[in-house]
Amino acid sequence: MSTTAEQPRETQVEPAPERVVGTGWLVLAGAVVLGALIIGLLYSGAAASRQLGDPGALTRWGLPVAKTLNNTAAAGTIGALVFAVVMLPRQISDAGRKPRQGATEHPAFARVLLLASVSAVAWTLGALGVLVLTYSDAAGLPLSSDPTYTQGLAAFLTDFATGRAWLVTAIVAAVLATILFGVRSQIGLALALVLALLNLLPMALIGHSASGDDHNAAVNSIALHLVGVCLWAGGIIALAVVSGKLGNQTLPVLKRFSALAGFAFVLVVASGVVNASLRITDLGQLGSQWGLLVTFKTVATLLLGGIGWMHRQWIIPQLGLPGGTPASGLSARRVLWQFIAVELVIMSAVFGVAGALGRTAPPRAEVLPTEAGPARILTGYELPPEPTLSRWLSEWRPDWLWVAVALTFGVAYLLGVVKLRRRGDSWSVLKLVSWLTGLVLLTYFTSGAPAVYGMVLFSAHMIDHMALTMVVPLFLVLGAPVTLALKALSARRDGTRGLREWILTIVHSWPSRIITHPLFAAGNFVASIIVFYYSPLFGFALREHVGHELMITHFLITGYIFVLSMIGSDPVPYRAPYPLRILLLFATMAFHAFFGVALMGSTSLLQASWFGNMGREWGASALADQQVGGAVTWGVGELPTLLLAIGVAVMWSRSDARETKRKDRAADRNNDAELAAYNSMFTDLAARDVGPRASRPEPAARATTAGDDE
């Protein structure tokens, strides 16, 4: 009887999973269509003033649809991969236990991989559609198979940055789709996630960011914006698709996504504000068409953040209650879907406005001024004033990528320390100070005067380079971030891989065993300088923003691994003996001296077309400045290396002292048993040697007998 009475209530409260999933796909499809309509209306309205000719209705309406498909599919691919890599278990497991060997694949994991594969295919088609329709729109020509049209399209793919960018996006998306239809391992999926995130870069390099003033800041801010949007929107898409298959994983997955969404929200808002500030010079420009679109987008983003906060404060705690049913009488799943539906609709409108922003001219002029000097033409920035002591502190040009990196790692480190202290564990204040100092120096050497003057002076460039390679890593390594992370992060027991599990996977991987080996680390540290400065890579880093960021990343990581192999306390697969470390350090010092002296005596200018054409009216000549850069390389490189050598010597001395104390304590416990055994060994050897001698006649006695016979 009770069963009969309860059944209608269950039917009323909890909708069938199939209905929920079907509703989810309908909401998702409706959100995409809404975004396409909004972007289409705004897009076509902004198009008239920019057309060379009428490309036809197919292009006018097809281009916004293709862009919406591209953006949504990119977010869906990245969100699905994030869920597969860090949020969902690969296999079904018992509660609180890791999956057994050969266990069945978790249905949520299978579904999210299907989403990733389908989204990657849609991403490919969307990028190809944008590619073809963008040419039609830019040329003012309707789609045609005419040979003249196809020749122009081919030239667009090879000779124009926009065409090349969309072609690369389509090719990488196609490679991703191929990979995702076959890869099931989490390591393979993690590599696919990295590739998908890198595929956002071509989109950041075109449009307003490519042609606008302060190119580097614009590209960095829009790249961070795209990453944040894809993590956030893609996560909501993935959550909508797998919600019916989560089962007992619903609560942990929602908690993990809530934390990720909070980080993505901050990233989206901060990068959006930075990018908008580069285009709007005064508040009055907010009334322009571009300013109104930005205002609407900002309000909608803040509204989404508020919905996410409500989700974290209301839905997740209700799911943690017995039965997971809110006090309102509605099922937690139904309320969750209401939030997801609202977020998808608002986010689709944001996507539409974002597409229209790319079509609308911002208030700030984006054309290179006719009176631009050589430095402005080469670097994109006006020539800075002559460097003085005060200007080495006052000249700043924020590199928002590394500002974001420094802030993220700084906040994460502080949260880790706070978590340890609350748990009752201690953490060295010196390590905390060292880590924060390293991040402050990283910000200064990527955004301060060394970075500003490093674009026009070789000597300043070498100061920047050697500091990023030797000084910044020294402080970061002493902060022991990996050890802190392993102590602060909790281990997962449900078969998923969180940050702690991925850190351990990376530390114990075979690439880590290779690149952290002291011989490889030292060789890479030394060879990188020669290969970089005496190859086209140096010119690529000077002329291309991507090359500049890759240069910073490479030399920072190279220096970090080298310092870690010498004095680091974080876990590494192999730790070299102290004599080998000293030998490698002195070899490095000798190489720095050799490289610095070679630059000091050089009579040919590295990258003469760059440093020789800056139009500087202050300072030494480009060649004399390069010779100063050689002295900087020698001096700045030797001092940190000498400090490292002293550090290794101190660690060696302390290690010997600890070993001596250990042996002394062991001797006290066992009455010097080791020494007694050692002496006993020699006593036995002596006894064995005396025995045979006693059985043989003495040589003197034989000699006497021989004399008597004579």
C-alpha positions as CSV (number, residue, x, y, z in Angstrom):
1,M,0.0,0.0,0.0
2,S,2.8,2.4,0.9
3,T,4.5,1.5,-2.4
4,T,1.3,2.4,-4.3
5,A,1.1,5.7,-2.6
6,E,4.7,6.6,-3.1
7,Q,4.9,5.7,-6.8
8,P,2.9,8.7,-8.1
9,R,5.0,11.1,-6.0
10,E,8.2,9.6,-7.5
11,T,6.8,10.0,-11.0
12,Q,5.9,13.6,-10.3
13,V,9.2,14.6,-8.7
14,E,11.8,12.8,-10.8
15,P,11.5,12.9,-14.5
16,A,12.8,10.0,-16.6
17,P,16.5,10.3,-17.5
18,E,15.6,9.9,-21.2
19,R,13.2,12.9,-21.0
20,V,15.8,15.0,-19.1
21,V,18.5,14.2,-21.7
22,G,16.2,14.8,-24.6
23,T,15.2,18.1,-23.1
24,G,18.9,18.9,-22.6
25,W,19.7,18.4,-26.3
26,L,16.6,20.5,-27.3
27,V,17.7,23.3,-25.0
28,L,21.3,23.1,-26.3
29,A,20.1,23.2,-30.0
30,G,17.7,26.1,-29.2
31,A,20.5,28.1,-27.6
32,V,22.7,27.6,-30.7
33,V,20.0,28.7,-33.0
34,L,19.3,31.7,-30.8
35,G,22.9,32.7,-30.9
36,A,23.0,32.3,-34.7
37,L,19.9,34.5,-35.1
38,I,21.3,37.2,-32.8
39,I,24.6,37.3,-34.4
40,G,23.0,37.2,-37.9
41,L,20.8,40.2,-37.2
42,L,23.6,42.3,-35.7
43,Y,26.1,41.0,-38.2
44,S,24.0,41.9,-41.3
45,G,23.3,45.3,-39.8
46,A,27.0,46.1,-39.4
47,A,28.0,44.7,-42.8
48,A,26.7,47.2,-45.2
49,S,29.3,49.9,-44.6
50,R,32.2,47.4,-45.0
51,Q,31.2,45.5,-48.2
52,L,33.1,45.9,-51.5
53,G,30.0,44.3,-53.1
54,D,27.0,42.3,-52.2
55,P,28.2,38.7,-51.3
56,G,24.6,37.4,-51.4
57,A,22.1,36.3,-48.9
58,L,23.8,32.9,-48.4
59,T,27.0,34.6,-47.2
60,R,25.2,37.2,-45.2
61,W,23.3,34.6,-43.2
62,G,25.6,31.6,-43.6
63,L,28.7,33.4,-42.1
64,P,27.1,34.1,-38.7
65,V,25.7,30.5,-38.6
66,A,29.1,29.1,-39.4
67,K,30.8,31.3,-36.8
68,T,28.2,30.3,-34.2
69,L,28.8,26.6,-35.1
70,N,32.6,27.1,-34.9
71,N,32.5,28.8,-31.5
72,T,29.9,26.4,-30.0
73,A,31.8,23.4,-31.3
74,A,35.1,24.7,-30.0
75,A,33.7,25.2,-26.6
76,G,31.9,21.8,-26.7
77,T,35.2,20.0,-27.6
78,I,37.2,21.7,-24.9
79,G,34.5,21.3,-22.3
80,A,34.0,17.6,-23.1
81,L,37.8,16.9,-22.9
82,V,38.1,18.7,-19.6
83,F,35.3,16.5,-18.2
84,A,37.0,13.4,-19.5
85,V,40.4,14.4,-18.2
86,V,39.8,15.7,-14.7
87,M,36.2,15.3,-13.7
88,L,34.8,11.9,-14.8
89,P,36.0,8.4,-13.9
90,R,36.9,6.3,-16.9
91,Q,35.4,3.1,-15.5
92,I,32.6,2.2,-13.1
93,S,33.8,1.6,-9.5
94,D,32.3,0.7,-6.2
95,A,31.7,3.7,-3.9
96,G,34.9,5.0,-2.5
97,R,37.1,2.5,-4.4
98,K,39.2,2.7,-7.4
99,P,38.0,0.8,-10.5
100,R,39.0,-2.8,-10.9
101,Q,41.0,-4.1,-13.9
102,G,38.7,-4.7,-16.8
103,A,35.8,-2.8,-15.3
104,T,33.0,-1.5,-17.5
105,E,33.4,2.0,-19.0
106,H,31.4,4.6,-17.2
107,P,28.4,5.7,-19.2
108,A,29.1,9.4,-18.5
109,F,32.7,9.0,-19.8
110,A,31.5,7.3,-22.9
111,R,28.9,10.0,-23.6
112,V,31.3,12.9,-23.0
113,L,33.8,11.3,-25.5
114,L,31.0,11.1,-28.0
115,L,30.3,14.8,-27.4
116,A,34.0,15.6,-27.9
117,S,34.2,13.6,-31.2
118,V,31.0,15.1,-32.6
119,S,32.0,18.6,-31.5
120,A,35.4,18.2,-33.1
121,V,33.8,17.3,-36.4
122,A,31.4,20.2,-36.1
123,W,34.4,22.5,-35.3
124,T,36.1,21.3,-38.5
125,L,33.0,22.0,-40.6
126,G,32.4,25.4,-38.8
127,A,36.0,26.5,-39.5
128,L,35.8,25.5,-43.1
129,G,32.5,27.3,-43.5
130,V,33.9,30.5,-41.9
131,L,36.9,30.2,-44.1
132,V,35.0,30.1,-47.4
133,L,32.3,32.5,-46.4
134,T,34.8,35.0,-44.9
135,Y,36.5,35.2,-48.3
136,S,33.1,35.7,-50.0
137,D,32.2,38.4,-47.5
138,A,35.6,40.2,-47.7
139,A,35.7,40.1,-51.5
140,G,32.1,41.1,-51.9
141,L,31.5,38.1,-54.2
142,P,28.8,35.5,-53.9
143,L,29.9,31.8,-53.7
144,S,30.8,30.5,-57.1
145,S,32.8,27.8,-58.8
146,D,34.2,30.2,-61.3
147,P,38.0,29.8,-61.8
148,T,38.6,33.4,-60.9
149,Y,36.7,33.0,-57.6
150,T,38.6,29.8,-56.8
151,Q,42.0,31.4,-57.6
152,G,41.1,34.3,-55.3
153,L,40.1,31.9,-52.6
154,A,43.4,30.0,-52.9
155,A,45.3,33.3,-52.6
156,F,43.2,34.1,-49.6
157,L,44.4,30.9,-47.9
158,T,48.1,31.4,-48.6
159,D,48.7,35.2,-48.7
160,F,46.4,36.6,-46.0
161,A,46.7,36.1,-42.3
162,T,42.9,35.6,-41.8
163,G,42.8,32.9,-44.4
164,R,45.8,31.1,-43.0
165,A,44.4,31.3,-39.5
166,W,41.1,29.7,-40.4
167,L,42.8,27.0,-42.5
168,V,45.1,26.0,-39.6
169,T,42.0,26.0,-37.3
170,A,40.2,23.7,-39.7
171,I,43.1,21.3,-40.1
172,V,43.8,21.0,-36.4
173,A,40.1,20.5,-35.6
174,A,40.1,17.7,-38.2
175,V,43.2,16.1,-36.6
176,L,41.4,16.4,-33.2
177,A,38.3,14.7,-34.6
178,T,40.4,11.8,-36.0
179,I,42.2,11.4,-32.7
180,L,39.1,11.5,-30.5
181,F,37.4,8.7,-32.5
182,G,40.1,6.3,-31.5
183,V,41.8,7.5,-28.2
184,R,40.3,6.4,-24.9
185,S,43.3,6.7,-22.5
186,Q,43.3,9.8,-20.2
187,I,46.9,10.7,-21.1
188,G,46.0,10.7,-24.8
189,L,42.9,12.8,-24.0
190,A,45.0,15.2,-22.0
191,L,47.3,15.8,-24.9
192,A,44.2,16.2,-27.1
193,L,42.9,18.9,-24.7
194,V,46.2,20.8,-24.9
195,L,46.0,20.6,-28.7
196,A,42.4,21.9,-28.6
197,L,43.4,24.8,-26.4
198,L,46.3,25.7,-28.7
199,N,43.8,25.7,-31.6
200,L,42.2,28.8,-30.1
201,L,45.3,30.8,-30.8
202,P,44.7,31.4,-34.5
203,M,41.3,33.0,-33.7
204,A,43.1,35.3,-31.2
205,L,45.6,36.4,-33.8
206,I,43.0,37.7,-36.3
207,G,40.3,40.4,-36.3
208,H,40.6,43.5,-34.1
209,S,43.4,41.9,-32.0
210,A,45.6,41.5,-35.0
211,S,45.2,45.0,-36.4
212,G,44.6,47.1,-33.3
213,D,46.9,49.2,-31.3
214,D,48.9,47.4,-28.6
215,H,48.8,44.2,-30.6
216,N,50.5,42.1,-28.0
217,A,48.2,43.0,-25.1
218,A,45.2,42.6,-27.4
219,V,46.2,39.1,-28.5
220,N,47.0,38.0,-25.0
221,S,43.8,39.3,-23.5
222,I,41.6,37.8,-26.3
223,A,43.4,34.5,-26.0
224,L,42.8,34.3,-22.3
225,H,39.2,35.4,-22.9
226,L,38.7,32.5,-25.4
227,V,40.2,30.0,-23.0
228,G,37.9,31.2,-20.2
229,V,34.8,31.2,-22.4
230,C,35.5,27.7,-23.7
231,L,36.2,26.3,-20.2
232,W,33.0,27.9,-18.9
233,A,30.6,27.4,-21.8
234,G,32.0,24.1,-22.8
235,G,31.7,22.8,-19.3
236,I,28.0,23.8,-19.2
237,I,27.5,22.0,-22.5
238,A,29.2,18.9,-21.3
239,L,27.3,19.0,-18.0
240,A,24.0,19.2,-20.0
241,V,24.9,16.2,-22.1
242,V,26.1,13.9,-19.3
243,S,23.8,14.9,-16.5
244,G,21.5,11.9,-17.1
245,K,24.5,9.5,-16.8
246,L,26.3,10.8,-13.8
247,G,24.6,8.7,-11.1
248,N,26.5,8.8,-7.8
249,Q,29.1,11.1,-9.5
250,T,26.6,14.0,-9.7
251,L,27.7,15.7,-6.5
252,P,31.5,15.5,-7.0
253,V,31.3,16.5,-10.6
254,L,29.2,19.5,-9.8
255,K,31.6,20.6,-7.1
256,R,34.6,20.2,-9.5
257,F,32.9,22.1,-12.3
258,S,31.7,24.8,-9.9
259,A,35.4,25.5,-8.9
260,L,36.4,25.5,-12.6
261,A,33.6,27.8,-13.6
262,G,34.5,30.2,-10.9
263,F,38.1,30.4,-12.2
264,A,36.8,30.7,-15.8
265,F,34.4,33.5,-14.8
266,V,37.2,35.6,-13.3
267,L,39.4,35.0,-16.4
268,V,36.6,36.0,-18.8
269,V,35.6,39.2,-16.9
270,A,39.2,40.3,-16.3
271,S,40.4,39.6,-19.9
272,G,37.3,41.2,-21.3
273,V,37.8,44.4,-19.3
274,V,41.5,44.5,-20.4
275,N,40.5,44.0,-24.1
276,A,37.7,46.6,-24.0
277,S,40.0,49.1,-22.3
278,L,42.4,48.8,-25.3
279,R,39.6,49.9,-27.6
280,I,37.8,52.5,-25.5
281,T,39.8,55.6,-24.6
282,D,37.1,57.4,-22.7
283,L,33.8,56.6,-21.0
284,G,31.8,58.6,-23.6
285,Q,32.7,56.0,-26.2
286,L,30.5,53.5,-24.4
287,G,27.6,55.1,-26.2
288,S,28.9,54.0,-29.6
289,Q,27.6,50.9,-31.3
290,W,30.7,49.0,-30.2
291,G,30.5,50.3,-26.7
292,L,26.8,49.3,-26.3
293,L,27.6,45.8,-27.5
294,V,30.4,45.6,-25.0
295,T,28.2,46.9,-22.2
296,F,25.5,44.3,-23.0
297,K,28.0,41.5,-23.2
298,T,29.5,42.6,-19.8
299,V,26.1,42.7,-18.1
300,A,25.2,39.3,-19.5
301,T,28.5,37.8,-18.3
302,L,27.9,39.2,-14.8
303,L,24.4,37.7,-14.9
304,L,25.8,34.3,-15.8
305,G,28.3,34.6,-12.9
306,G,25.4,35.4,-10.6
307,I,23.5,32.3,-11.8
308,G,26.6,30.3,-11.2
309,W,27.0,31.6,-7.7
310,M,23.3,30.7,-7.0
311,H,24.0,27.3,-8.4
312,R,27.0,26.8,-6.0
313,Q,25.0,28.2,-3.0
314,W,21.7,26.4,-3.6
315,I,21.8,23.4,-5.9
316,I,25.0,21.7,-4.8
317,P,24.2,21.8,-1.0
318,Q,20.7,20.3,-1.8
319,L,22.3,17.5,-3.7
320,G,24.4,16.7,-0.7
321,L,21.2,16.1,1.4
322,P,19.8,12.6,1.9
323,G,17.7,11.9,-1.2
324,G,19.0,15.1,-2.9
325,T,15.6,16.8,-3.0
326,P,15.3,20.5,-2.4
327,A,12.9,21.8,0.2
328,S,10.7,23.2,-2.6
329,G,9.6,19.7,-3.6
330,L,11.1,19.9,-7.1
331,S,13.8,17.3,-7.9
332,A,17.4,18.5,-7.7
333,R,17.9,17.3,-11.3
334,R,15.0,19.4,-12.5
335,V,16.2,22.5,-10.7
336,L,19.7,21.9,-12.0
337,W,18.3,21.8,-15.5
338,Q,16.5,25.0,-15.1
339,F,19.8,26.7,-14.2
340,I,21.5,25.0,-17.2
341,A,18.8,26.1,-19.6
342,V,18.9,29.7,-18.4
343,E,22.7,29.8,-18.6
344,L,22.7,28.3,-22.1
345,V,20.2,30.8,-23.4
346,I,22.1,33.8,-21.9
347,M,25.4,32.4,-23.1
348,S,24.1,32.0,-26.6
349,A,23.2,35.6,-26.6
350,V,26.7,36.5,-25.4
351,F,28.2,34.5,-28.2
352,G,26.0,36.3,-30.7
353,V,27.0,39.7,-29.4
354,A,30.7,38.6,-29.4
355,G,30.4,37.7,-33.1
356,A,28.8,41.1,-33.8
357,L,31.7,42.8,-31.9
358,G,34.1,41.2,-34.3
359,R,32.2,42.8,-37.1
360,T,31.8,46.3,-35.6
361,A,34.6,48.9,-35.8
362,P,35.8,49.9,-32.3
363,P,36.1,53.6,-31.3
364,R,39.8,53.5,-31.2
365,A,41.6,53.7,-34.6
366,E,43.3,50.5,-35.7
367,V,45.3,51.9,-38.6
368,L,49.0,52.5,-38.3
369,P,49.6,56.3,-38.3
370,T,51.3,57.7,-41.4
371,E,53.9,59.4,-39.2
372,A,54.9,56.2,-37.5
373,G,58.7,55.8,-36.9
374,P,60.9,52.8,-37.6
375,A,60.4,51.5,-34.0
376,R,56.6,51.7,-34.3
377,I,56.7,49.9,-37.7
378,L,58.9,47.1,-36.4
379,T,57.7,46.6,-32.9
380,G,54.2,48.0,-33.0
381,Y,55.1,50.5,-30.2
382,E,56.7,53.9,-30.1
383,L,60.4,54.1,-29.3
384,P,60.7,54.3,-25.5
385,P,62.7,57.2,-24.1
386,E,66.4,56.8,-23.2
387,P,66.7,54.4,-20.3
388,T,67.7,55.9,-17.0
389,L,67.7,54.5,-13.5
390,S,64.2,55.7,-12.7
391,R,62.9,54.5,-16.1
392,W,64.1,51.0,-15.3
393,L,61.4,51.1,-12.6
394,S,58.7,53.3,-14.3
395,E,58.5,51.9,-17.8
396,W,55.8,49.2,-18.0
397,R,53.9,47.4,-20.8
398,P,51.8,44.7,-19.3
399,D,52.1,41.2,-20.8
400,W,48.7,40.0,-19.7
401,L,49.5,36.3,-20.3
402,W,52.3,36.3,-17.7
403,V,50.4,38.6,-15.4
404,A,47.6,36.0,-15.4
405,V,50.1,33.2,-14.9
406,A,51.7,35.0,-11.9
407,L,48.3,35.8,-10.3
408,T,47.0,32.3,-10.8
409,F,50.1,30.6,-9.3
410,G,50.3,33.1,-6.5
411,V,46.7,32.7,-5.4
412,A,46.9,28.9,-5.8
413,Y,50.1,28.8,-3.6
414,L,48.6,31.0,-0.9
415,L,45.4,28.8,-0.9
416,G,47.7,25.7,-0.5
417,V,49.5,27.3,2.4
418,V,46.3,28.3,4.1
419,K,44.9,24.8,3.7
420,L,48.0,23.3,5.3
421,R,47.9,25.7,8.2
422,R,44.2,25.0,8.8
423,R,45.0,21.3,8.9
424,G,47.7,21.9,11.5
425,D,50.7,21.4,9.2
426,S,53.4,23.9,8.9
427,W,55.0,25.4,5.8
428,S,58.2,27.4,5.6
429,V,57.7,31.2,5.5
430,L,61.0,31.4,3.5
431,K,59.5,29.2,0.8
432,L,56.4,31.3,0.6
433,V,58.5,34.5,0.3
434,S,60.7,32.9,-2.2
435,W,57.8,31.8,-4.4
436,L,56.1,35.2,-4.3
437,T,59.4,37.0,-5.0
438,G,59.9,34.8,-8.0
439,L,56.4,35.6,-9.3
440,V,56.9,39.4,-8.8
441,L,60.2,39.1,-10.7
442,L,58.5,37.2,-13.4
443,T,56.0,39.9,-13.8
444,Y,58.7,42.6,-13.8
445,F,60.8,40.9,-16.4
446,T,57.9,40.2,-18.7
447,S,56.0,43.4,-18.3
448,G,58.5,46.0,-16.9
449,A,61.4,47.9,-18.4
450,P,63.6,44.9,-19.3
451,A,60.7,43.7,-21.6
452,V,60.1,47.2,-23.0
453,Y,63.7,48.0,-23.8
454,G,64.4,44.4,-24.7
455,M,62.5,45.0,-28.0
456,V,64.9,47.8,-29.1
457,L,68.2,47.1,-27.3
458,F,70.1,43.9,-27.4
459,S,71.7,44.6,-24.1
460,A,68.3,45.0,-22.4
461,H,67.1,41.8,-24.2
462,M,70.0,39.9,-22.7
463,I,69.3,41.2,-19.2
464,D,65.7,40.0,-19.7
465,H,66.8,36.7,-21.0
466,M,69.4,35.9,-18.4
467,A,67.0,37.0,-15.6
468,L,64.2,34.7,-16.9
469,T,66.7,31.8,-17.3
470,M,68.7,32.1,-14.1
471,V,67.2,34.6,-11.5
472,V,63.4,33.9,-11.7
473,P,63.8,30.1,-11.6
474,L,66.1,30.3,-8.6
475,F,63.4,31.8,-6.5
476,L,60.6,29.7,-7.9
477,V,62.4,26.4,-7.3
478,L,63.2,27.4,-3.7
479,G,59.4,27.8,-3.2
480,A,59.0,24.0,-3.8
481,P,55.5,24.3,-5.4
482,V,55.2,20.6,-6.3
483,T,55.8,19.5,-2.7
484,L,53.2,22.0,-1.5
485,A,50.6,20.8,-4.1
486,L,51.1,17.2,-3.1
487,K,50.6,18.0,0.5
488,A,47.7,20.3,0.1
489,L,45.7,18.5,-2.6
490,S,43.6,15.5,-1.5
491,A,43.9,12.2,-3.3
492,R,40.9,11.1,-5.3
493,R,39.4,7.6,-4.6
494,D,36.7,7.5,-7.4
495,G,38.9,6.7,-10.4
496,T,39.2,10.3,-11.6
497,R,42.4,12.2,-12.0
498,G,42.6,15.5,-10.2
499,L,45.6,18.0,-10.1
500,R,47.4,15.8,-7.6
501,E,47.1,12.7,-9.7
502,W,48.2,14.5,-12.8
503,I,51.2,16.0,-11.0
504,L,52.3,12.5,-9.9
505,T,51.7,11.2,-13.5
506,I,53.9,13.9,-15.0
507,V,56.7,13.6,-12.3
508,H,56.9,9.8,-12.9
509,S,56.5,9.9,-16.7
510,W,59.4,8.8,-19.0
511,P,59.6,12.4,-20.6
512,S,60.1,13.7,-17.0
513,R,62.9,11.2,-16.4
514,I,64.7,12.5,-19.5
515,I,64.3,16.2,-19.3
516,T,65.0,16.4,-15.5
517,H,68.1,14.3,-15.7
518,P,71.0,16.6,-14.8
519,L,73.0,15.8,-17.9
520,F,70.1,16.6,-20.2
521,A,69.0,19.6,-18.2
522,A,72.5,21.1,-18.4
523,G,72.9,20.3,-22.1
524,N,69.6,21.8,-22.9
525,F,70.3,24.8,-20.9
526,V,73.6,25.4,-22.7
527,A,72.6,24.4,-26.2
528,S,69.4,26.4,-26.2
529,I,71.3,29.7,-26.2
530,I,73.5,28.8,-29.2
531,V,70.6,27.3,-31.2
532,F,68.3,30.3,-30.5
533,Y,70.7,33.2,-31.1
534,Y,72.5,31.8,-34.1
535,S,69.3,30.6,-36.0
536,P,66.2,32.2,-37.4
537,L,64.4,31.5,-34.1
538,F,65.8,34.8,-32.7
539,G,64.2,36.7,-35.6
540,F,60.9,34.8,-35.2
541,A,60.8,35.7,-31.5
542,L,61.4,39.4,-32.2
543,R,58.9,39.7,-35.1
544,E,56.1,37.4,-34.1
545,H,54.1,37.7,-30.9
546,V,53.7,33.9,-30.7
547,G,57.5,33.5,-31.0
548,H,58.1,36.0,-28.2
549,E,55.8,34.1,-25.8
550,L,57.3,30.8,-26.8
551,M,60.8,32.2,-26.2
552,I,59.8,33.3,-22.6
553,T,58.1,29.9,-22.0
554,H,61.1,27.9,-23.2
555,F,63.8,29.8,-21.4
556,L,61.8,30.0,-18.2
557,I,61.1,26.2,-18.2
558,T,64.7,25.4,-19.2
559,G,66.1,27.4,-16.4
560,Y,63.6,26.0,-13.9
561,I,64.4,22.4,-14.7
562,F,68.2,23.2,-14.6
563,V,67.9,24.8,-11.2
564,L,65.6,22.1,-10.0
565,S,68.1,19.4,-10.9
566,M,70.8,21.3,-9.0
567,I,69.2,22.4,-5.7
568,G,65.5,21.7,-5.9
569,S,63.7,19.8,-3.1
570,D,60.7,18.9,-5.2
571,P,60.5,15.2,-6.3
572,V,62.3,14.3,-9.5
573,P,62.9,10.8,-11.0
574,Y,66.7,11.0,-10.7
575,R,68.9,13.1,-8.4
576,A,72.6,13.5,-9.4
577,P,75.4,13.0,-6.9
578,Y,76.8,16.3,-5.6
579,P,80.2,16.0,-7.4
580,L,78.4,15.8,-10.7
581,R,76.3,18.8,-9.9
582,I,79.4,20.9,-9.1
583,L,81.0,19.8,-12.3
584,L,78.0,20.7,-14.4
585,L,77.7,24.1,-12.8
586,F,81.3,25.0,-13.4
587,A,80.9,23.8,-17.0
588,T,77.9,26.1,-17.4
589,M,79.9,29.0,-16.0
590,A,82.7,28.3,-18.5
591,F,80.1,28.3,-21.4
592,H,78.5,31.5,-20.3
593,A,82.0,33.1,-20.2
594,F,82.7,31.8,-23.7
595,F,79.4,32.9,-25.1
596,G,79.7,36.4,-23.5
597,V,83.2,36.9,-24.7
598,A,82.2,35.8,-28.2
599,L,79.5,38.5,-28.2
600,M,81.8,41.1,-26.8
601,G,84.3,40.5,-29.6
602,S,81.8,40.1,-32.4
603,T,82.0,42.5,-35.3
604,S,78.7,41.3,-37.0
605,L,75.3,42.4,-35.7
606,L,72.8,39.7,-34.8
607,Q,69.4,40.5,-36.4
608,A,70.8,43.6,-38.0
609,S,67.5,44.3,-39.9
610,W,65.8,44.6,-36.4
611,F,68.3,46.2,-34.0
612,G,70.0,48.2,-36.7
613,N,66.8,49.9,-37.9
614,M,65.3,51.2,-34.8
615,G,66.0,54.8,-35.5
616,R,67.4,55.5,-32.1
617,E,68.9,58.9,-31.5
618,W,70.1,58.0,-28.0
619,G,72.4,55.4,-26.6
620,A,75.3,53.5,-28.2
621,S,75.3,52.1,-31.7
622,A,73.6,48.7,-32.3
623,L,77.0,46.9,-32.5
624,A,78.4,48.5,-29.4
625,D,75.1,47.7,-27.6
626,Q,75.4,44.1,-28.6
627,Q,78.9,44.0,-27.2
628,V,77.5,45.4,-23.9
629,G,74.9,42.5,-24.1
630,G,77.8,40.1,-24.2
631,A,79.2,41.5,-21.0
632,V,75.7,41.3,-19.5
633,T,75.5,37.6,-20.5
634,W,78.8,36.9,-18.9
635,G,78.2,38.8,-15.7
636,V,74.5,38.0,-15.1
637,G,75.0,34.4,-16.0
638,E,78.0,33.9,-13.7
639,L,76.6,35.3,-10.4
640,P,73.5,33.0,-10.2
641,T,75.5,30.0,-11.3
642,L,78.1,30.8,-8.6
643,L,75.3,31.0,-6.0
644,L,74.0,27.7,-7.2
645,A,77.4,26.1,-6.8
646,I,77.6,27.5,-3.3
647,G,74.1,26.1,-2.6
648,V,75.1,22.7,-3.9
649,A,78.3,22.8,-1.7
650,V,76.2,23.7,1.4
651,M,73.7,20.9,0.6
652,W,76.6,18.4,0.1
653,S,78.1,19.5,3.5
654,R,74.8,19.1,5.3
655,S,74.2,15.7,3.7
656,D,77.6,14.5,4.9
657,A,76.8,15.9,8.4
658,R,73.5,14.1,8.4
659,E,75.1,10.9,7.3
660,T,77.7,11.2,10.1
661,K,75.1,11.8,12.7
662,R,73.1,8.9,11.5
663,K,76.1,6.6,11.7
664,D,76.9,7.9,15.2
665,R,73.3,7.2,16.4
666,A,73.4,3.8,14.9
667,A,76.8,3.1,16.7
668,D,75.3,4.2,20.0
669,R,72.4,1.9,19.6
670,N,74.4,-1.3,18.7
671,N,77.7,-0.6,20.6
672,D,79.6,0.2,17.4
673,A,78.7,-3.1,15.8
674,E,79.7,-1.9,12.3
675,L,83.2,-0.9,13.5
676,A,83.6,-4.2,15.5
677,A,82.6,-6.2,12.4
678,Y,85.0,-4.1,10.3
679,N,87.9,-4.8,12.7
680,S,86.9,-8.5,13.0
681,M,87.2,-8.8,9.2
682,F,90.8,-7.6,9.3
683,T,91.6,-9.9,12.2
684,D,90.3,-12.9,10.2
685,L,92.3,-11.9,7.2
686,A,95.4,-11.6,9.3
687,A,94.8,-15.0,10.9
688,R,94.4,-16.6,7.5
689,D,97.6,-15.0,6.3
690,V,99.6,-16.2,9.4
691,G,98.4,-19.8,9.2
692,P,100.1,-20.7,5.9
693,R,103.3,-19.0,6.9
694,A,103.7,-21.0,10.1
695,S,103.5,-24.3,8.1
696,R,106.4,-23.3,5.7
697,P,110.2,-23.5,6.7
698,E,111.7,-20.1,7.4
699,P,114.0,-18.8,4.7
700,A,116.8,-18.0,7.2
701,A,116.8,-21.6,8.5
702,R,117.2,-23.0,5.0
703,A,120.1,-20.6,4.3
704,T,121.9,-21.8,7.5
705,T,121.5,-25.4,6.5
706,A,122.9,-24.7,3.1
707,G,126.0,-23.0,4.7
708,D,126.6,-26.0,7.0
709,D,126.6,-28.4,4.1
710,E,129.3,-26.3,2.4
